[in-house]
Amino acid sequence: MLNIEELKFDDSGLIPAIVVDAQSKEVLTLAYMNRKSLEISIREGRTCFWSRSRQELWRKGETSGNTQHIVEIIADCDRDALVVRVNKDGPACHLGTDSCFNDRVFIGEEGETFSVQGLYTLLKNRKTELPQGSYTTYLFQKGTDKILKKVGEECAEVIIAGKAGDKRETVYEISDLMYHVMVLMVEMGISTEDVLSELASRHIIDHKVKQEKMT
């Protein structure tokens, strides 16, 4: 375990801290810590930063309630920058978005790789923009009852494909189901982090149950 004394703070006594969502792996924000804010973060298990604009300590979420619970803090090879992995209780950005990084500057030739979080973000944008001719727009315009009906239909299709033992068809139908479930999540304001946190809590419970059975 690295000692704080081994970290390299700059001439202003600061070290950059890249905050990352421990569940989705999304970069949430870039902030700065001094020795005291880092000590507070470690002691309290929640992020505390140094505000360069206000020249004071600030605990993330102390006024908004959007606290960040620290999972792990990692230093880079030069020990002059930190990655802080967190579980968050709300948006990381003061603008109300999950991440401070939202404005794309450039897309390379290989384009953007697919991710569940990327699909979720796309669906959120569809709900806001409602582009004409989009099936997702159609679902949002029809509302919750239509979305729930589609979720039910896709559940049945998964059961039929799975019962038939058709792996390829089952994968296809599961993909349809996941898409419609995510549309429902956006409609209800349920984030991917909400679901991942619930799954993580069940993993802990399952681990404890297994331990109890072994004793």
C-alpha positions as CSV (number, residue, x, y, z in Angstrom):
1,M,0.0,0.0,0.0
2,L,1.4,3.4,-1.1
3,N,2.0,6.0,1.6
4,I,0.7,9.5,1.1
5,E,4.2,10.8,1.7
6,E,5.3,9.1,-1.5
7,L,2.9,11.1,-3.7
8,K,4.1,14.1,-5.6
9,F,2.0,17.2,-5.1
10,D,2.6,20.2,-7.5
11,D,4.0,23.6,-6.5
12,S,0.6,24.6,-5.3
13,G,0.3,21.5,-3.1
14,L,-2.2,19.9,-5.4
15,I,-2.6,16.5,-7.2
16,P,-5.1,15.9,-10.0
17,A,-7.8,13.3,-9.2
18,I,-9.6,11.6,-12.0
19,V,-12.9,10.3,-10.6
20,V,-14.3,7.2,-12.2
21,D,-17.6,5.4,-11.7
22,A,-16.7,2.0,-10.2
23,Q,-19.7,0.3,-11.8
24,S,-19.9,1.8,-15.3
25,K,-16.2,2.7,-15.6
26,E,-17.3,6.1,-16.9
27,V,-15.0,9.0,-16.2
28,L,-17.0,11.4,-14.0
29,T,-14.9,14.4,-13.4
30,L,-11.4,15.8,-13.0
31,A,-10.8,17.5,-9.6
32,Y,-7.8,18.3,-7.4
33,M,-6.8,17.3,-3.9
34,N,-4.3,18.6,-1.5
35,R,-2.8,16.6,1.3
36,K,-5.6,17.5,3.7
37,S,-8.5,16.8,1.3
38,L,-6.9,13.4,0.5
39,E,-6.6,12.6,4.2
40,I,-10.2,13.5,4.7
41,S,-11.3,11.4,1.7
42,I,-9.4,8.4,3.1
43,R,-10.7,8.9,6.6
44,E,-14.3,9.4,5.7
45,G,-14.5,7.1,2.6
46,R,-16.1,9.9,0.5
47,T,-14.5,12.3,-1.9
48,C,-13.2,15.6,-0.6
49,F,-11.5,18.0,-3.0
50,W,-9.7,21.4,-3.0
51,S,-11.6,24.1,-4.9
52,R,-9.1,26.1,-6.8
53,S,-11.7,28.8,-7.6
54,R,-12.9,29.2,-4.0
55,Q,-9.6,28.3,-2.4
56,E,-11.2,26.0,0.1
57,L,-12.0,22.3,0.9
58,W,-15.3,20.9,-0.4
59,R,-16.8,17.6,0.2
60,K,-18.6,16.3,-2.9
61,G,-22.3,16.3,-2.2
62,E,-22.3,18.3,1.0
63,T,-25.0,20.7,-0.4
64,S,-26.4,18.6,-3.3
65,G,-26.5,15.2,-1.6
66,N,-24.6,13.7,-4.6
67,T,-21.9,12.1,-2.6
68,Q,-19.2,9.8,-3.9
69,H,-18.3,6.8,-1.9
70,I,-14.7,5.7,-2.5
71,V,-14.0,2.2,-3.6
72,E,-10.3,2.6,-4.3
73,I,-7.7,5.3,-4.9
74,I,-4.8,4.5,-7.3
75,A,-1.7,6.5,-8.1
76,D,-0.1,6.6,-11.5
77,C,3.5,5.4,-12.2
78,D,4.9,8.8,-11.5
79,R,2.8,9.2,-8.4
80,D,1.7,12.7,-9.4
81,A,-1.9,11.9,-10.4
82,L,-4.7,9.8,-8.9
83,V,-7.6,7.7,-10.1
84,V,-10.5,7.6,-7.6
85,R,-13.0,4.9,-8.2
86,V,-16.4,5.6,-6.6
87,N,-20.0,4.6,-6.2
88,K,-22.0,7.8,-6.6
89,D,-25.3,8.9,-5.1
90,G,-26.3,11.1,-7.9
91,P,-25.0,13.2,-10.9
92,A,-21.3,14.0,-10.7
93,C,-21.6,17.3,-12.7
94,H,-23.1,20.5,-11.3
95,L,-25.1,20.7,-14.5
96,G,-27.0,17.6,-13.4
97,T,-25.4,15.1,-15.8
98,D,-23.8,11.8,-14.7
99,S,-20.4,12.9,-15.9
100,C,-18.7,16.3,-16.5
101,F,-17.4,14.9,-19.9
102,N,-20.3,15.2,-22.4
103,D,-19.1,17.4,-25.3
104,R,-17.4,15.4,-28.0
105,V,-14.4,17.1,-29.6
106,F,-13.3,14.4,-32.1
107,I,-14.2,10.9,-33.3
108,G,-11.4,8.8,-34.8
109,E,-11.7,6.6,-37.9
110,E,-12.5,3.5,-35.9
111,G,-15.5,5.2,-34.3
112,E,-17.1,4.5,-31.0
113,T,-17.1,1.0,-29.6
114,F,-20.4,-0.4,-28.4
115,S,-21.2,-0.4,-24.6
116,V,-24.3,-0.8,-22.5
117,Q,-23.7,2.7,-21.1
118,G,-23.4,4.1,-24.6
119,L,-26.7,2.5,-25.6
120,Y,-28.3,3.9,-22.5
121,T,-27.0,7.4,-23.3
122,L,-28.3,7.0,-26.8
123,L,-31.8,6.1,-25.6
124,K,-31.8,9.0,-23.2
125,N,-31.0,11.3,-26.1
126,R,-33.8,9.7,-28.1
127,K,-36.3,10.5,-25.3
128,T,-35.1,14.1,-25.2
129,E,-34.9,14.8,-29.0
130,L,-37.6,12.4,-30.3
131,P,-36.2,12.2,-33.9
132,Q,-38.9,11.3,-36.5
133,G,-38.9,7.8,-37.9
134,S,-37.1,6.3,-34.9
135,Y,-38.7,3.2,-33.3
136,T,-37.4,4.3,-29.9
137,T,-39.2,7.7,-30.4
138,Y,-42.4,5.7,-31.2
139,L,-42.1,3.8,-27.9
140,F,-41.5,6.9,-25.8
141,Q,-44.4,8.6,-27.5
142,K,-46.7,5.7,-26.8
143,G,-45.7,5.6,-23.2
144,T,-45.2,3.2,-20.4
145,D,-48.0,0.8,-21.2
146,K,-46.7,0.2,-24.7
147,I,-43.1,-0.3,-23.5
148,L,-44.3,-2.8,-20.8
149,K,-46.2,-4.7,-23.4
150,K,-43.1,-5.0,-25.6
151,V,-41.1,-6.1,-22.6
152,G,-43.7,-8.8,-21.9
153,E,-43.7,-9.9,-25.6
154,E,-39.9,-10.1,-25.7
155,C,-39.8,-12.1,-22.4
156,A,-42.1,-14.7,-24.1
157,E,-39.8,-14.8,-27.1
158,V,-36.8,-15.5,-24.9
159,I,-38.7,-18.4,-23.2
160,I,-39.7,-19.9,-26.6
161,A,-36.2,-19.7,-28.0
162,G,-34.6,-21.0,-24.8
163,K,-37.0,-23.9,-24.6
164,A,-36.2,-24.8,-28.2
165,G,-32.5,-24.9,-27.3
166,D,-31.7,-22.5,-30.1
167,K,-28.7,-20.6,-28.9
168,R,-28.5,-18.1,-31.8
169,E,-32.2,-17.3,-31.6
170,T,-32.0,-17.0,-27.8
171,V,-29.2,-14.5,-28.1
172,Y,-31.2,-12.5,-30.6
173,E,-34.3,-12.5,-28.4
174,I,-32.3,-11.6,-25.3
175,S,-30.9,-8.7,-27.2
176,D,-34.4,-7.5,-28.0
177,L,-35.4,-7.9,-24.4
178,M,-32.4,-6.0,-23.1
179,Y,-33.2,-3.1,-25.5
180,H,-36.8,-2.8,-24.4
181,V,-35.9,-3.1,-20.8
182,M,-33.4,-0.3,-21.2
183,V,-36.1,1.8,-22.9
184,L,-38.3,1.1,-19.8
185,M,-35.4,2.2,-17.6
186,V,-35.0,5.5,-19.4
187,E,-38.8,6.0,-19.2
188,M,-38.8,5.5,-15.5
189,G,-35.6,7.3,-14.7
190,I,-33.7,4.2,-13.7
191,S,-30.0,4.4,-14.4
192,T,-27.6,1.6,-15.2
193,E,-25.8,2.5,-12.0
194,D,-29.0,1.8,-10.1
195,V,-29.2,-1.7,-11.5
196,L,-25.5,-2.4,-11.1
197,S,-25.6,-1.3,-7.5
198,E,-28.5,-3.6,-6.8
199,L,-26.7,-6.5,-8.4
200,A,-23.5,-5.7,-6.4
201,S,-25.5,-5.7,-3.2
202,R,-26.9,-9.1,-4.1
203,H,-23.4,-10.4,-4.8
204,I,-22.4,-9.4,-1.3
205,I,-25.4,-11.1,0.2
206,D,-24.8,-14.3,-1.9
207,H,-21.2,-14.3,-0.7
208,K,-22.3,-14.1,2.9
209,V,-24.8,-16.9,2.4
210,K,-22.2,-19.2,0.9
211,Q,-19.9,-18.5,3.8
212,E,-22.6,-19.3,6.3
213,K,-23.3,-22.6,4.5
214,M,-19.6,-23.5,4.7
215,T,-19.5,-23.0,8.5
